[in-house]
């Protein structure tokens, strides 16, 4: 077996294992961290692009599982590509008019001006679930066979459409329609809904209090997965970002930043202990990275902050040489931060990005760009990066160089 073939098999096996032990969806496992990744540090439209495929416009992230890439595109598409070649394997449309009348689907509405396909799919390694702003949720196996598709009559509570991605915990799928809703992942059956745990624009984060599964919403609710009961409220707040959970600590970032410790055990009501709270200037669309006792955050105007995760005290604030670099016009920092291997990835919605060494200094090790851009967050798998640019999905990586047999 040649070295090139061995490397290819390693990539495919790694892709097949993703999601085998825990779901993969928005920001991978929700943290935005890919510790085993070793991606290229340089790329452009002509450098280190292994393949590109036209998938259509959108702001969702791709998901890699089973040697396949799943991505949504406007207005209602789920597309499956071969992760190795970029070849399209299948695509499915999700029109409200296709829902059987027996399921009480309403007359289709016009596409939302802010997009209907912003939520990122989620997979358990065997199936993939997808959610659209229209209220359609569907489940497929990896070969595109429909498991179920349904439309849910849930009131929209956000002004710019639905952007929260679905969250899979065990056999339950949690969707933030406006109300927080729990579905049976196998059938789509509604198990419960909570009208008080209203959506913002971020994605809820799974957590455990004792042995009890809970969801931490961007609005600061801790909701018990078993029955939808709110165990705690006002833990913190995120308008556009998603809370990040590390063990028993939850971090919220908005115009302020806070850390809250969850209790060791869960009752019908619990109290979170606020560890610290600090004001934070700027408007944040990118969810942060928490790593090595540091919080890394970038506001929409490319102001980069390093914050002590134990105290909330600022360590560094610097404006990056990345558009908009303080300007008020677009582009903006919409994609969330990622930590891939040894480097932080910071990008804007025009396709420009920086790679930064984690630490108390802002050491930039790479500056890259792709045409088109997107607000979608890239994902990393082994030595590859999958990221959107306009209507294209790019696979970036170092080309495999076959070695001669001896």
SULHUVEN-V684449 format. One line per field, one symbol per residue. burial: # if it has 9 or more other C-alpha atoms within 8 Angstrom, else .. A space follows every 50 residues. Layout:
burial=???
//
This chain:
burial=.#.#.##...##########..############..####.###...### ###.####################.########..#.#.##...###.#. ....#.........###########.#######.########.#.##### #.....##..#########..##############..#.#####..#### #########..##############..#####..###########..### #############..#...#.#.#####...#########...####### #########..#.####.#..#####....#################### ########...#.###################################.. ......
//
